[in-house]
Amino acid sequence: MQIGLLLFPGLTQLDLTGPFEVFHRIPGATVHLVWKDLAPVRADSGLAIVPTTTLAACPPLDVVMVPGGFGQIALMEDEEILAWLRAQARTARYVTAVCTGALLLGGAGLLEGYRATTHWAFTELLADHGAITTPGRVVEDRDRITGGGVSAGIDFALLVAARLAGEQVAKAIQLGIEYDPAPPFRSGHPSVADPELVAAVRARLEARGRARFAKRPA
């Protein structure tokens, strides 16, 4: 079983490392961290992550996954990346994303007519790429599975694990990593957070380039 996670400069590392922690525990799975070359790649936090294979050397994947992060904006017009995603999607069992990685799938034309989700601050941009914006921490539509923002990647990965290896395997992985969330604050989504906090966080994200995620005019 071949699982490939796209790695790129400026990604949000938990979008990638949360699912990685689940995926590498699936029996028989080989997990690839894929980028253009094998030099270490820095996440938006500064954490360096080392690719395990290149786009050219990556085998056909059963699961292709795209994380998010503001570094992904530059990839929206990177034909090498978009072509690689399209090629892998033709034979993959599941084409997936976490957070704003869904917008890159959209940029590659891989969400047209599919229900999908992304980080709460960017959900309306999915429609720019023909996706059907759907509320949910994880949204599954046929062979497309998308997760919401950052920490939702663990929920997402457990669902993918269940689809690949069965629910009991996914439950065992969840127990093994002690994934039993009990956050100290009730502020993890706009539906429960204080409106003032939502406005402040949204403004900060907009200042970091929210509009640039949108589909470019033809």
LINDAUR-V868882 format. One line per field, one symbol per residue. ss: DSSP state (~ for helix, > for strand, _ for the rest). A space follows every 10 residues. Layout:
BEGIN
ss = ???
END
This chain:
BEGIN
ss = _>>>>>____ __~~~~~~~~ ~~~______> >>>>>_____ >>_____>>_ __>>______ __>>>>___~ ~~~~~~~_~~ ~~~~~~~~~_ ___>>>>>__ ~~~~~~~___ ____>>___~ ~~~~~~~~~_ _>>____>>> >__>>>>___ _~~~~~~~~~ ~~~~~_~~~~ ~~~~~~____ __________ ____~~~~~~ ~~~~~~~__~ ~~~_____
END
